[in-house]
Amino acid sequence: MRTPGRLHIFGKAAWGIGSGAIAVIVLLATAGLLEAASFIHGYASTTSVPQGSLLRLHLRTLIPQLYDIEIVNALDPEQVLTAYRGLNGVYYPIPDSAYANGCGWPVRVTVPVNPAWPSGVYYARLVMPAVADTAFVIFTVRENVPGSTSNILFQCSFNTYQAYNNWGGKSLYDHNSEGGQRAYWVSYDRPFGGLGKGQFETWEAPLAAWLRDEGMTVEFCTNVDLDENPALLDSYDLLLSVGHDEYWSKGMRDGVEAFRDAGGNLAFFSGNSCHWAVRLENDGRRLVCYKDYQLDPYYAMGLLDEVTDLWRNFPLLRPEAALIGVHYEIGDWRAGGVPLRPSNVHHWCTRGLGLAVGEALGVDVVGYEWDRHQPEASPPTTQIMMTSPVENHLGEMRVQHSTYYDQLGSGPGSPRSGVFAAGTIQWSYGLAGPGADARLQAITRRVIGCLRSPPGLEEDRPTIFRVDLSHQGATPEAVWLHGRTPPLSPEKGVRLLDDGMWPDELAADKVFSTAVTFASGSWPIVEYWYETTGPCTPAFFSAWIDDPETMVAGNAVLATDQPDACPVVVAVGENAGDQADGALRAAVRPQGAAGVTLVLSVPNRLVGKALRVSIHDAAGRLRAVVAEIAATSPRESFVWTGRDASGREVARGLYFARVQVGGEECRATVPWLE
């Protein structure tokens, strides 16, 4: 069935026409009265191709005119990588069931994919000069040797593009399907909507472009690739889900969960993700989603783990939040968006950035759809860092959450993985364009910088302090490590660990994330001691120390879940002593009126050697040289005024100091918040 009011031109009749008839066809097509809005259409035989392979294009034209094909990178469309000019247009009709069974057009052009083209998103731009018409075929280029240029994999949400695509009459949605009745499956063998670009430019391109501008190389694939070959993830340490990643197959979900459980990290800069369970059939060319397990023939066949319904529903019972940390509340959407609102400014994702609880980040970042923490489904270690009030399309007040959790794999010696969830489709809107926010960029930079680290083992985490409990008459009531309860050692000792795999230059400071709960009392922790007052039972969840590595004297407040009832003070004991055999270290004091103070601990062996302190931005570019002298003592300090080599004040954000003394080097993160 066709949309009423459309004119259809079929078979040879379309070619037996003169220039006057072509002019009429041009007018009709321009007015939207022909079977498709463009004079040229196409699709690829596959959603992605590896470097050095062949891209096969299925093309048809509405009128017998010459056309060109230009292959371009979607992030740099002005540069034509290769072109085919003056090709003869050939007409093929659109079958009545094209949305479900494909168009069936033959391959018209085969494009060799240059091995030098970097992994990324590309367009075959179809240009018909005679009628000034342009359409596109979107595809990705995969790295021929996965992981050889980056340990980050960017998954493009082709399943979601296809689910909303109503080219040929229907999509998986009633609202844009002919007759108001959705399809139960749709075909990849038809052009994408959006003139062939799918949804890439709307949701994913802003983050992909920002990564490029940041100098972060990533490799690309599509949902179909992960369904077909989940082992592709074995070559990476971080998977990015971006924008609107709504439709996931069982192969995708099983593969991603196995990747996480083996120590792989996940960053969902997306919302409404992994919402519908789908199947990919016919060698990945048919996307099936009945959206009701009772309609799906797999249910009657007893294949309960492969039916197509909401992942959280019976019989799947695999809520999205169990993987992501958050999931979409049905009906929470709106056009446009609102700012993000931090609710935990001491989380490793947010600390040190000068954020205040509840202040606005970005402009339209929370939208088009958003997610929230689900206590009954989210992993128990899930931590909330953003809590944003947002009004949905019905005028009802809802809430959005951004979260993080980490977990240990099963068995001894298992690696630890981390999962970040933005909880909104439009996170990328805060990274570039008119809604860009430097603080949101800094959070994104930190999340990716930390999660791209290769997996580490729990026993490899550095011990910052060791709690000696041998003098205690009672065992601590509880010990937590990111929500887990590790056993106490036989000598009643507890390790206080650095808070993760994150390099401290990225996290800006140290937070000791083991939490020890006592009814009361005090105990020595190396040269530090903690003292609680009152009869309450505080739960210590983070310790903020001025400089634990060099034992610089100072006081800091130890956070507690009962800050008013249970004040806790961290007092510094004896100095750490001789640094003769220690490492070169740098500490950063809070920004004051004069600027940021950098304090260096210089081992005795390096005193008298040439010393250089330089400031670099997050991309590693040199911004200023603070000092070039000879180290004269084990303790050196310098002030950076926040100005670059030209005397101009730098933009707010995170920088790092590179300290070089006598051939040795260390680094420290330098926040500039003014």
KAQUI-V50830 format. One record per residue. N is the residue number from 0. RES is the residue in three letters. SS is DSSP state (H for helix, E for strand, L for the rest). BURIAL is + if it has 24 or more other ideal C-beta (glycine too) atoms within 12 Angstrom, else -. D_LAST is the distance of its C-alpha to the last C-alpha in Angstrom with 1 decimal. Layout:
<<N RES SS BURIAL D_LAST> <N RES SS BURIAL D_LAST>>
This chain:
<<0 MET L - 62.4> <1 ARG L + 60.4> <2 THR L - 58.3> <3 PRO L - 60.8> <4 GLY L - 60.9> <5 ARG L - 60.0> <6 LEU E - 62.5> <7 HIS L + 63.2> <8 ILE L + 64.7> <9 PHE L - 66.4> <10 GLY H - 68.4> <11 LYS H - 70.4> <12 ALA H - 70.3> <13 ALA H + 66.8> <14 TRP L - 68.0> <15 GLY L - 71.1> <16 ILE L - 69.2> <17 GLY L - 68.9> <18 SER H - 66.1> <19 GLY H - 66.7> <20 ALA H - 66.3> <21 ILE H + 63.2> <22 ALA H - 61.8> <23 VAL H - 62.7> <24 ILE H + 60.9> <25 VAL H + 57.8> <26 LEU H - 57.9> <27 LEU H + 58.5> <28 ALA H + 55.7> <29 THR H - 53.3> <30 ALA L - 54.3> <31 GLY L - 53.7> <32 LEU L - 57.4> <33 LEU E + 58.0> <34 GLU L + 57.6> <35 ALA L + 54.1> <36 ALA L + 51.5> <37 SER L + 51.5> <38 PHE L + 54.4> <39 ILE E + 53.3> <40 HIS E + 52.2> <41 GLY E + 51.7> <42 TYR E + 50.6> <43 ALA E + 50.4> <44 SER L + 52.7> <45 THR L + 49.8> <46 THR L + 46.1> <47 SER E + 45.1> <48 VAL E + 46.7> <49 PRO E + 46.1> <50 GLN L + 45.7> <51 GLY L - 49.2> <52 SER L - 50.9> <53 LEU E - 52.2> <54 LEU E + 50.7> <55 ARG E + 53.5> <56 LEU E + 53.0> <57 HIS E + 55.3> <58 LEU E + 55.4> <59 ARG E + 57.4> <60 THR E + 57.6> <61 LEU L + 59.0> <62 ILE L + 60.9> <63 PRO L + 62.5> <64 GLN L + 60.0> <65 LEU E - 58.4> <66 TYR E + 54.8> <67 ASP E + 52.2> <68 ILE E + 50.0> <69 GLU E + 46.7> <70 ILE E + 44.7> <71 VAL E + 40.9> <72 ASN E + 37.8> <73 ALA L + 36.3> <74 LEU L + 32.8> <75 ASP E - 34.3> <76 PRO E + 37.3> <77 GLU E - 37.9> <78 GLN E - 39.1> <79 VAL E - 42.7> <80 LEU E + 43.5> <81 THR E - 47.2> <82 ALA E - 49.4> <83 TYR E + 52.9> <84 ARG E - 54.3> <85 GLY E - 57.4> <86 LEU E + 58.1> <87 ASN E - 60.8> <88 GLY L + 59.8> <89 VAL L + 61.9> <90 TYR L + 62.1> <91 TYR L + 62.2> <92 PRO L + 62.4> <93 ILE L + 60.0> <94 PRO L - 61.9> <95 ASP L - 62.1> <96 SER L - 60.3> <97 ALA H + 57.8> <98 TYR H + 54.9> <99 ALA H + 56.7> <100 ASN H + 58.7> <101 GLY L + 57.0> <102 CYS L + 58.2> <103 GLY L - 60.4> <104 TRP L + 59.8> <105 PRO L - 60.7> <106 VAL E - 58.4> <107 ARG E + 58.4> <108 VAL E + 56.0> <109 THR E - 55.0> <110 VAL E + 51.8> <111 PRO E - 51.5> <112 VAL L + 47.9> <113 ASN L - 46.8> <114 PRO L - 45.9> <115 ALA L - 43.1> <116 TRP L + 41.3> <117 PRO L + 38.3> <118 SER L + 38.2> <119 GLY E + 36.7> <120 VAL E + 37.6> <121 TYR E + 40.1> <122 TYR E + 42.1> <123 ALA E + 45.7> <124 ARG E + 45.4> <125 LEU E + 48.8> <126 VAL E + 49.6> <127 MET E + 52.8> <128 PRO H - 52.8> <129 ALA H - 55.9> <130 VAL H + 54.3> <131 ALA L - 50.6> <132 ASP E + 49.8> <133 THR E + 47.3> <134 ALA E + 46.9> <135 PHE E + 45.2> <136 VAL E + 46.0> <137 ILE E + 43.0> <138 PHE E + 43.2> <139 THR E + 41.2> <140 VAL E + 42.0> <141 ARG E + 41.9> <142 GLU L + 41.5> <143 ASN L - 45.1> <144 VAL L - 44.2> <145 PRO L + 41.8> <146 GLY L + 38.8> <147 SER L - 39.5> <148 THR L + 36.3> <149 SER L + 33.9> <150 ASN L + 34.1> <151 ILE E + 32.4> <152 LEU E + 34.8> <153 PHE E + 33.7> <154 GLN E + 36.4> <155 CYS E + 37.0> <156 SER L + 38.4> <157 PHE H + 41.7> <158 ASN H + 43.5> <159 THR H + 41.4> <160 TYR H + 41.9> <161 GLN H + 45.6> <162 ALA H + 45.8> <163 TYR H + 44.6> <164 ASN L + 46.5> <165 ASN L + 49.6> <166 TRP L + 51.0> <167 GLY L + 54.8> <168 GLY L + 54.8> <169 LYS L + 53.1> <170 SER L + 50.0> <171 LEU L + 49.5> <172 TYR L + 48.6> <173 ASP L - 51.0> <174 HIS L - 48.9> <175 ASN L + 49.1> <176 SER L + 52.5> <177 GLU H + 55.8> <178 GLY H - 57.8> <179 GLY H - 54.8> <180 GLN L - 55.7> <181 ARG L + 53.4> <182 ALA L + 54.6> <183 TYR L + 54.8> <184 TRP E + 53.9> <185 VAL E + 52.6> <186 SER E + 53.1> <187 TYR L + 50.9> <188 ASP L + 53.7> <189 ARG L + 52.6> <190 PRO L + 49.8> <191 PHE L + 46.4> <192 GLY L + 45.2> <193 GLY H + 42.5> <194 LEU H + 44.8> <195 GLY H + 44.8> <196 LYS L + 41.1> <197 GLY L + 41.0> <198 GLN L + 37.6> <199 PHE H + 35.6> <200 GLU H + 33.8> <201 THR H + 32.9> <202 TRP H + 31.3> <203 GLU H + 31.1> <204 ALA H + 30.4> <205 PRO H + 26.7> <206 LEU H + 26.0> <207 ALA H + 28.5> <208 ALA H + 27.0> <209 TRP H + 23.5> <210 LEU H + 25.0> <211 ARG H + 26.8> <212 ASP H - 23.7> <213 GLU L + 21.9> <214 GLY L - 25.1> <215 MET L + 26.3> <216 THR L + 30.1> <217 VAL L + 31.8> <218 GLU E + 35.5> <219 PHE E + 36.9> <220 CYS E + 39.8> <221 THR E + 41.1> <222 ASN H + 42.2> <223 VAL H + 45.7> <224 ASP H + 45.1> <225 LEU H + 43.9> <226 ASP H + 46.9> <227 GLU H + 49.3> <228 ASN L + 47.9> <229 PRO H + 45.5> <230 ALA H - 46.0> <231 LEU H + 43.7> <232 LEU H + 40.9> <233 ASP H - 42.3> <234 SER H + 40.7> <235 TYR L + 37.1> <236 ASP L + 34.6> <237 LEU E + 32.5> <238 LEU E + 33.8> <239 LEU E + 31.5> <240 SER E + 32.8> <241 VAL E + 31.0> <242 GLY E + 31.4> <243 HIS E + 34.8> <244 ASP L + 36.7> <245 GLU L + 39.4> <246 TYR E + 42.7> <247 TRP E + 43.4> <248 SER E + 46.8> <249 LYS H + 48.1> <250 GLY H + 48.0> <251 MET H + 44.3> <252 ARG H + 43.5> <253 ASP H + 45.8> <254 GLY H + 44.4> <255 VAL H + 40.7> <256 GLU H + 41.5> <257 ALA H + 43.5> <258 PHE H + 40.6> <259 ARG H + 38.3> <260 ASP H + 41.0> <261 ALA L + 41.4> <262 GLY L + 37.8> <263 GLY L + 36.3> <264 ASN E + 32.9> <265 LEU E + 32.3> <266 ALA E + 29.3> <267 PHE E + 30.2> <268 PHE E + 27.6> <269 SER E + 30.4> <270 GLY E + 32.1> <271 ASN L + 35.8> <272 SER L + 36.4> <273 CYS L + 39.8> <274 HIS L + 41.1> <275 TRP E + 44.6> <276 ALA E + 46.9> <277 VAL E + 48.7> <278 ARG E + 51.3> <279 LEU E + 51.5> <280 GLU E + 55.1> <281 ASN L - 57.2> <282 ASP L - 55.3> <283 GLY L + 51.9> <284 ARG L + 53.0> <285 ARG E + 53.4> <286 LEU E + 50.7> <287 VAL E + 52.5> <288 CYS L + 51.1> <289 TYR L + 53.6> <290 LYS L + 50.9> <291 ASP L - 53.7> <292 TYR L + 55.3> <293 GLN L - 58.7> <294 LEU L - 58.8> <295 ASP L + 58.0> <296 PRO H - 61.2> <297 TYR H + 59.6> <298 TYR H - 59.7> <299 ALA H - 63.5> <300 MET L - 63.7> <301 GLY L - 62.0> <302 LEU L - 59.0> <303 LEU H - 56.7> <304 ASP H + 53.7> <305 GLU H + 53.7> <306 VAL L + 54.0> <307 THR L + 51.5> <308 ASP L + 49.9> <309 LEU E + 46.6> <310 TRP L + 45.6> <311 ARG L + 45.4> <312 ASN L + 48.8> <313 PHE L - 52.3> <314 PRO L - 53.6> <315 LEU L + 50.5> <316 LEU L - 48.6> <317 ARG L + 45.5> <318 PRO L + 42.6> <319 GLU L + 39.6> <320 ALA H + 37.3> <321 ALA H + 39.3> <322 LEU H + 38.0> <323 ILE H + 34.6> <324 GLY L + 33.5> <325 VAL E + 33.5> <326 HIS E + 35.8> <327 TYR E + 36.5> <328 GLU E + 38.1> <329 ILE E - 40.9> <330 GLY E - 40.2> <331 ASP E + 36.4> <332 TRP E + 35.5> <333 ARG E + 34.3> <334 ALA E - 33.7> <335 GLY E - 30.1> <336 GLY E + 27.4> <337 VAL E + 24.7> <338 PRO E + 21.2> <339 LEU E + 20.9> <340 ARG E + 20.1> <341 PRO E + 19.0> <342 SER L + 21.6> <343 ASN L + 20.9> <344 VAL L + 17.4> <345 HIS L + 19.0> <346 HIS L + 21.0> <347 TRP L + 20.7> <348 CYS L + 19.7> <349 THR L + 16.7> <350 ARG L + 15.6> <351 GLY L + 12.6> <352 LEU L + 10.6> <353 GLY L + 9.1> <354 LEU L + 12.0> <355 ALA L - 14.1> <356 VAL L - 17.8> <357 GLY L - 19.1> <358 GLU L - 16.1> <359 ALA E + 16.9> <360 LEU E + 16.3> <361 GLY E + 17.9> <362 VAL E - 20.7> <363 ASP E + 24.1> <364 VAL E + 23.5> <365 VAL E + 26.0> <366 GLY E + 29.3> <367 TYR E + 32.0> <368 GLU E + 33.2> <369 TRP E + 31.4> <370 ASP E + 32.3> <371 ARG E + 32.2> <372 HIS E + 32.9> <373 GLN L + 36.6> <374 PRO L - 37.5> <375 GLU L - 41.1> <376 ALA L + 40.4> <377 SER L + 36.9> <378 PRO L + 37.1> <379 PRO L - 37.0> <380 THR L + 34.0> <381 THR L + 31.8> <382 GLN E + 28.4> <383 ILE E + 26.6> <384 MET E + 22.9> <385 MET E + 22.7> <386 THR E + 25.0> <387 SER E + 24.9> <388 PRO E - 27.4> <389 VAL E + 29.1> <390 GLU E - 32.2> <391 ASN L + 34.8> <392 HIS L - 37.2> <393 LEU L - 39.6> <394 GLY L - 37.1> <395 GLU L - 37.0> <396 MET E - 33.8> <397 ARG E + 33.0> <398 VAL E + 30.3> <399 GLN E + 28.6> <400 HIS E + 27.6> <401 SER E + 25.8> <402 THR E + 27.2> <403 TYR E + 27.8> <404 TYR E + 30.9> <405 ASP E + 32.5> <406 GLN E + 36.2> <407 LEU E + 38.7> <408 GLY L - 41.6> <409 SER L - 45.1> <410 GLY L - 47.1> <411 PRO L - 46.4> <412 GLY L - 44.0> <413 SER L - 42.4> <414 PRO E + 38.9> <415 ARG E + 36.0> <416 SER E + 34.3> <417 GLY E + 31.2> <418 VAL E + 31.0> <419 PHE E + 27.9> <420 ALA E + 28.5> <421 ALA L + 26.2> <422 GLY L + 28.8> <423 THR E + 28.5> <424 ILE L + 30.1> <425 GLN L + 27.1> <426 TRP H + 24.3> <427 SER H + 24.3> <428 TYR H + 23.6> <429 GLY H + 19.9> <430 LEU L + 19.8> <431 ALA L + 21.0> <432 GLY H - 22.1> <433 PRO H - 21.0> <434 GLY H + 19.8> <435 ALA L + 17.5> <436 ASP L + 14.5> <437 ALA H + 12.1> <438 ARG H + 12.1> <439 LEU H + 15.9> <440 GLN H + 16.2> <441 ALA H + 14.6> <442 ILE H + 17.1> <443 THR H + 19.9> <444 ARG H + 19.2> <445 ARG H + 19.4> <446 VAL H + 22.5> <447 ILE H + 24.4> <448 GLY H + 23.5> <449 CYS H + 24.8> <450 LEU H + 27.7> <451 ARG L + 29.0> <452 SER L + 29.9> <453 PRO L - 33.7> <454 PRO L + 35.1> <455 GLY L + 35.6> <456 LEU E - 38.1> <457 GLU H + 37.3> <458 GLU H - 39.1> <459 ASP H - 36.9> <460 ARG L + 33.7> <461 PRO L - 32.8> <462 THR E - 33.9> <463 ILE E + 31.2> <464 PHE E + 33.4> <465 ARG E + 37.0> <466 VAL E + 38.2> <467 ASP E - 41.6> <468 LEU L + 43.5> <469 SER L - 46.9> <470 HIS L - 47.2> <471 GLN L - 46.4> <472 GLY L - 49.5> <473 ALA L - 48.0> <474 THR L + 46.2> <475 PRO L + 42.8> <476 GLU L - 43.4> <477 ALA E - 41.0> <478 VAL E + 38.7> <479 TRP E + 36.2> <480 LEU E + 34.5> <481 HIS L + 32.5> <482 GLY L + 35.3> <483 ARG E - 38.2> <484 THR L - 40.6> <485 PRO L + 41.4> <486 PRO L - 44.5> <487 LEU L + 44.4> <488 SER L - 45.8> <489 PRO L - 49.3> <490 GLU L - 48.0> <491 LYS L - 45.9> <492 GLY E + 42.6> <493 VAL E + 39.4> <494 ARG E + 36.8> <495 LEU E + 33.1> <496 LEU E + 31.6> <497 ASP E + 28.3> <498 ASP L + 27.3> <499 GLY L + 28.5> <500 MET L + 29.0> <501 TRP L + 25.3> <502 PRO L + 24.3> <503 ASP H + 21.8> <504 GLU H + 19.6> <505 LEU H + 19.2> <506 ALA H + 19.0> <507 ALA L + 16.5> <508 ASP L + 18.9> <509 LYS L + 22.4> <510 VAL L + 23.9> <511 PHE E + 27.6> <512 SER L + 29.0> <513 THR E + 32.6> <514 ALA E + 33.4> <515 VAL E + 36.3> <516 THR E + 38.0> <517 PHE L + 40.3> <518 ALA L - 42.1> <519 SER L - 41.1> <520 GLY L + 41.1> <521 SER E - 39.1> <522 TRP E + 39.4> <523 PRO E - 38.2> <524 ILE E + 35.8> <525 VAL L + 36.2> <526 GLU L + 34.7> <527 TYR E + 32.8> <528 TRP E + 34.4> <529 TYR E + 33.5> <530 GLU E + 35.2> <531 THR E + 35.7> <532 THR L - 37.2> <533 GLY L - 39.5> <534 PRO L - 41.9> <535 CYS L - 39.5> <536 THR L - 38.8> <537 PRO L + 35.1> <538 ALA E + 34.1> <539 PHE E + 31.4> <540 PHE E + 29.4> <541 SER E + 26.5> <542 ALA E + 25.9> <543 TRP L + 22.6> <544 ILE L + 23.4> <545 ASP L + 21.4> <546 ASP L + 23.2> <547 PRO L + 26.6> <548 GLU L + 27.5> <549 THR L + 27.7> <550 MET L + 28.5> <551 VAL L + 26.1> <552 ALA L - 26.9> <553 GLY L - 24.7> <554 ASN L - 24.9> <555 ALA E + 23.4> <556 VAL E - 24.5> <557 LEU E + 26.5> <558 ALA E + 26.0> <559 THR E + 29.3> <560 ASP L - 30.6> <561 GLN L - 31.8> <562 PRO L - 29.0> <563 ASP L - 30.8> <564 ALA L - 34.2> <565 CYS L + 33.5> <566 PRO L - 31.0> <567 VAL E + 30.6> <568 VAL E + 29.4> <569 VAL E + 28.9> <570 ALA E - 30.3> <571 VAL E + 30.3> <572 GLY L - 33.8> <573 GLU L - 35.1> <574 ASN L - 33.2> <575 ALA L + 33.6> <576 GLY L - 35.7> <577 ASP L - 36.5> <578 GLN L + 34.2> <579 ALA L - 36.9> <580 ASP L - 37.4> <581 GLY L - 34.0> <582 ALA L - 31.5> <583 LEU L + 28.6> <584 ARG E + 25.5> <585 ALA E + 21.8> <586 ALA E + 19.6> <587 VAL E + 15.8> <588 ARG L + 14.9> <589 PRO L + 11.9> <590 GLN L + 8.8> <591 GLY L - 9.9> <592 ALA L - 10.0> <593 ALA L - 11.5> <594 GLY L + 9.4> <595 VAL E + 10.8> <596 THR E + 14.5> <597 LEU E + 17.0> <598 VAL E + 20.4> <599 LEU E + 23.4> <600 SER E + 26.8> <601 VAL L + 29.3> <602 PRO L + 32.9> <603 ASN H - 35.6> <604 ARG H - 37.1> <605 LEU H + 34.0> <606 VAL L - 33.8> <607 GLY L - 34.7> <608 LYS L - 33.7> <609 ALA E - 31.4> <610 LEU E + 27.7> <611 ARG E + 24.9> <612 VAL E + 21.3> <613 SER E + 19.5> <614 ILE E + 16.3> <615 HIS E + 16.9> <616 ASP L + 15.4> <617 ALA L + 16.9> <618 ALA L - 19.9> <619 GLY L - 20.7> <620 ARG L - 20.1> <621 LEU E - 19.6> <622 ARG E + 16.4> <623 ALA E + 17.0> <624 VAL E - 19.6> <625 VAL E + 18.5> <626 ALA E + 22.0> <627 GLU E - 25.6> <628 ILE E - 28.0> <629 ALA E - 30.7> <630 ALA L + 29.8> <631 THR L - 31.5> <632 SER L - 31.2> <633 PRO L + 30.6> <634 ARG E - 27.2> <635 GLU E + 24.7> <636 SER E + 21.1> <637 PHE E + 18.5> <638 VAL E + 15.0> <639 TRP E + 12.8> <640 THR L + 10.5> <641 GLY L + 8.6> <642 ARG E - 11.3> <643 ASP L - 14.1> <644 ALA L - 17.8> <645 SER L - 18.0> <646 GLY L - 15.4> <647 ARG L - 13.1> <648 GLU E - 9.3> <649 VAL L + 9.1> <650 ALA L - 8.1> <651 ARG L - 6.1> <652 GLY E + 8.9> <653 LEU E + 11.3> <654 TYR E + 12.9> <655 PHE E + 15.9> <656 ALA E + 17.5> <657 ARG E + 21.2> <658 VAL E + 23.2> <659 GLN E + 26.8> <660 VAL E + 29.4> <661 GLY L - 33.1> <662 GLY L - 33.2> <663 GLU E + 31.3> <664 GLU E + 27.8> <665 CYS E + 25.2> <666 ARG E + 21.7> <667 ALA E + 18.7> <668 THR E + 15.7> <669 VAL E + 12.3> <670 PRO E + 9.3> <671 TRP E + 6.0> <672 LEU L + 3.8> <673 GLU L - 0.0>>
